Amino acid sequence: MGNGADVQRTLPEAVSHFERSLQLEPNSFENQTLYAHALAKQERWDDAISHFRKAVELKPDSSDAHMNLALVLRQTNQLQEAASEYTEALRLKSATPR
């Protein structure tokens, strides 16, 4: 089982991997999302916001995309926009058949 040091050592490698993936497929929802998550783990909030915004643009009907964006907006005290994204995520989630 890995420890925090392992995660810190492999996170930059993951970021590099996702950067290369985005160069090959810049309009990939999955690549944008994975890269944004890796950036958020490094607390690179502005970069993470940018890539979560792109994910929302690519897949506006994804409640998860809106929720991810809301979470990082909250981290940067962009509370009004975060609330708007939370609301949209909940709206989309409730509209999705179970």
C-alpha positions as CSV (number, residue, x, y, z in Angstrom):
1,M,0.0,0.0,0.0
2,G,1.4,3.5,-0.9
3,N,1.8,6.4,1.4
4,G,1.6,10.1,1.0
5,A,5.2,10.3,-0.3
6,D,4.4,7.9,-3.1
7,V,1.4,10.0,-4.1
8,Q,3.5,13.2,-4.1
9,R,6.1,11.6,-6.2
10,T,3.7,10.1,-8.8
11,L,1.3,13.1,-9.0
12,P,3.7,15.2,-11.1
13,E,4.1,12.2,-13.4
14,A,0.3,11.9,-13.7
15,V,0.1,15.6,-14.6
16,S,2.7,15.2,-17.3
17,H,0.8,12.2,-18.7
18,F,-2.5,14.1,-18.8
19,E,-0.7,17.1,-20.5
20,R,0.5,14.8,-23.2
21,S,-3.0,13.2,-23.5
22,L,-4.5,16.7,-23.9
23,Q,-2.1,17.5,-26.7
24,L,-3.3,14.5,-28.6
25,E,-7.0,14.9,-27.7
26,P,-7.7,18.5,-26.5
27,N,-11.5,18.0,-26.8
28,S,-11.6,14.8,-24.7
29,F,-14.0,15.3,-21.8
30,E,-12.3,12.5,-19.9
31,N,-8.8,13.9,-20.4
32,Q,-9.9,17.4,-19.4
33,T,-11.5,16.0,-16.2
34,L,-8.6,13.8,-15.2
35,Y,-6.1,16.6,-15.8
36,A,-8.2,19.0,-13.8
37,H,-8.4,16.6,-10.9
38,A,-4.6,16.1,-10.9
39,L,-4.2,19.9,-10.9
40,A,-6.6,20.3,-8.0
41,K,-4.7,17.7,-6.0
42,Q,-1.7,20.0,-6.4
43,E,-3.8,22.9,-5.4
44,R,-3.3,24.6,-8.7
45,W,-6.8,26.0,-8.4
46,D,-6.9,28.4,-11.4
47,D,-5.5,25.8,-13.7
48,A,-8.0,23.2,-12.4
49,I,-10.9,25.7,-12.9
50,S,-9.9,26.3,-16.4
51,H,-9.9,22.6,-17.3
52,F,-13.1,21.9,-15.4
53,R,-14.7,24.7,-17.3
54,K,-13.6,23.1,-20.5
55,A,-15.1,19.8,-19.4
56,V,-18.4,21.5,-18.7
57,E,-18.2,23.1,-22.1
58,L,-17.6,19.7,-23.7
59,K,-20.3,18.0,-21.8
60,P,-22.8,20.5,-20.4
61,D,-25.3,17.8,-19.4
62,S,-22.8,16.2,-17.0
63,S,-23.8,16.8,-13.4
64,D,-20.4,15.5,-12.3
65,A,-18.6,18.1,-14.4
66,H,-20.7,20.9,-12.9
67,M,-20.1,19.6,-9.4
68,N,-16.3,19.3,-9.9
69,L,-16.2,22.9,-11.1
70,A,-18.3,24.0,-8.1
71,L,-15.9,22.4,-5.7
72,V,-12.8,24.1,-7.1
73,L,-14.6,27.4,-7.4
74,R,-15.4,27.1,-3.7
75,Q,-11.7,26.6,-2.9
76,T,-11.0,30.0,-4.5
77,N,-13.9,31.7,-2.7
78,Q,-15.8,32.2,-5.9
79,L,-18.9,31.4,-3.9
80,Q,-21.6,32.9,-6.1
81,E,-20.4,31.0,-9.2
82,A,-19.8,27.9,-7.1
83,A,-23.4,28.0,-5.9
84,S,-24.6,28.4,-9.5
85,E,-22.6,25.3,-10.5
86,Y,-23.9,23.3,-7.5
87,T,-27.5,24.3,-8.5
88,E,-26.9,23.2,-12.1
89,A,-25.3,19.9,-10.9
90,L,-28.3,19.2,-8.7
91,R,-30.8,20.1,-11.5
92,L,-29.0,17.7,-13.9
93,K,-28.8,15.0,-11.3
94,S,-32.5,15.2,-10.5
95,A,-33.3,15.1,-14.3
96,T,-31.4,11.9,-14.8
97,P,-33.6,8.8,-14.7
98,R,-32.5,6.3,-12.1
